[in-house]
């Protein structure tokens, strides 16, 4: 079983406090600084947390490297099909991206809950992630609308505003569901308090930082680092991997992914892609999010069994 209470949360809280203090000391960032800092941290922390999906896939599927073709087929087919959806129906693609990301965020945070029915666990994961995303939309609605305006569809913008309007409902439901988990003894009281504290800190991050920095900080610190720690613990238990070899395993596919994303942004800058560079950046991220979320679900199912 995965650890019932992750001590890494305390370290992340300290990192968050230090970064918020530094931000307030330095002062407001210009928009281009936010873009550079946000993109930099996503590339060095966000992308690597999906760079060993092939290794995780081999370990949890118990089929060794003979399943390499299956893995390639999974990743390439998902990415290509999803790219086609983005091209023909950005609204549907956006909805898929938000829902998959919400589930993935929630699973990375609440993977340890001891609820046996998978559909109930899925509801908890999805509701947690939707609370995080709704809070970001709530504090940075204008920014989200300005980005989605590039998709040339009013429905996507209305969708964001509707999600924003449901922010308080998502927050209340999350608190209620966590409370039910405590009362049913699926989580301990200290875990309940830990999750409430994490949600409060995430809201402070979204409230305090400008949108690009806020989302990048959450994605890198409160999601990617945690998932990387889960991957490291799995490989450490199975193969006795230590930190330096683990980091080396991250480098090859991190490099490939970064190259692809940078190429898409450059093509957008010179007008070969109609969307602006920032939207192109997030679309490229979304193409690898779908298969990555599936592999991570396989990992958590493997560990919890």
C-alpha positions, 0 to 999 in steps of 0.5 A: 500500500502507498503511504497513508500520509505523505510527509512530502506535503509538509516539504511542499508547504514549506516550499510554497511559503518560501516562494510566496514570500519571495514573490511578495518581496520581489514584487509583481512580475511583468507578463513576459516574466510570468510566461518565461518562468511558468514555461521553464518550470513546466518544462523542467518539472511538469514534463519529466513527471510523464517521461518514464511512463513507458517504464511504469507501464512495463512494470505494472503490466507485468509484461516486460519490454515485449509490451513496447509496441503496445505502449507506443500504440497507446501513446501515439494513437491517443495523441494523434486522435486527440490532436484530430479532435483539437483540430476539428472540435476545440470545444470537445477537446477542451472538455476532454482535457479539463475532465482528464486533467481534473481526474488525474490531479485528484488521483495524484492527491487522493490515491490512498483513500481506501474506498473499494468501489472504483466508481466512488473513488473516481468520483472523489478524484474527479471532484477534487480536480474540478475543485482545483480547476474551478478555483483557478477559473474563479480567480483568473477568469479573464485570463482563461477567457482571453486564452480560449478566445483563440478557439473562436467558440463562445461555448468554450468561454461560457463553459469556463464561466459556468465552471467558475460560477460552480466554484463554491459548490465544488468546494463545499462538495469536496469538504463534505466528501472528505468529511464522509471519508473520515466518518466512514474511516476510509481516511484518518482525521490527520489525513482529512486535516492535511487535505483541507490544508493543502486545498487552502494553500492551493487557493492562496497560490491562485489568489496571490500569484498571477495566472501563469505563475499560479497554474505553473506553480500548482502543476509543478510543485503540488502535482508533478513533484508528488507524482514523481515521488510516487514513481520513484517509490515504485521503482525503488521498491521494485528495482532498488533504483536510487535518485541519480539513476532515476533522474537519468531515466527521465532525461531522454523522453523529457528532451524529446517532449520539450523539443516537440513543444518548443517546435510547436511554439516556434511554428505558432510564432512564425504563423504556421500554426494559427493559435497563439504560442501560449495556447499552442503550448497547452494544446501540446501538453494536452496531447501527452496528458491523455495517455499519461493519465491512463498510465498513472491510473495503472500505477495507482491501481497496481500499488493499491492492490 
